[in-house]
Amino acid sequence: MPVYTIRNDSTEEYYEVNMSYEEFKKLLEDNSHLHQIFKMPATVTGTVSTLRQAGGDWQDMLKKIKKSSGKDNTINV
């Protein structure tokens, strides 16, 4: 279910609710002091390739597999 950010105008508090869109619409209709706040989604930072994350031991293992797999292998190391 999606998470919505709501602002309570009477108390000036922000909070998040986890509910279906139909429930969320009903909540806003029944409570005129609540308003939806639109926020930018969280971004992913620090992305690193999976091979780099796995480390040198994994690279060595892949090299061993490639070496013993035959001359027509298509393994990229």
N, C-alpha and C positions, 0 to 999 in steps of 0.2 A: 504494500500500500504506500502511496506517496506521503511525503511529509510536507506540511504547509506551515508557513510562518505567519503568525497573527499578531496584530497590535491591538491592545486594549486601550481605547482612547480615554477612558475615564481614569485609569491608573498609569497610563503611558508605559505599560510593560509589554515586552515582546516574549512570545513563547511559541513552541512548535507543537503541532498536533499531527498524529498519524492516523488517518482515516480515509475512507473512500471519498470520491469526489461528490457523490450525492449527499453523504453525511456532512461534508464540508459546506456545500451550498446551503443546506438546511441550517447549519450552525450560524452562518453569516446572516441568513434571512431572519432568524429568530432573535439575534443579538445585534442590534444596530450599532452598538459601541465597539464592535469588533471589525477589523479590516485586515484583508490579506496584504502582506508585505512581499514584494517580489525581490528575490535575491539571486545573485549570480551563482550558478552551480560551482561547487568546489572543483578546482583544477588539479590535475595530477602533475607533480613536480618530481624531479630527480629520477626520471626514467632511464634505466640502464638496460642494455641488451641482456637477454637471459644467459647467454654464454659468459658474459663478463660477471654477472651475479654469481654464477655457479663456481667460478674460480679456476685456478690453474690445474687442480687435480682432475676436474671434468674435461678440460682441454686435453690433458695427457691421456685420459681414457679414450676419448674420441680418436686421437692419433693412433693408439694401439688397435682400435677397431678397424680403422681405415687401412692400416698396414696389413692386417691379417684377413681382410675381406676379399682379396683378389685384385687382379689388374684392371678389371672393368667396373670398379666401384664408382659410385657417384656421391660419395659422402664428402661434404664440404667441411673442412676444419678450419 
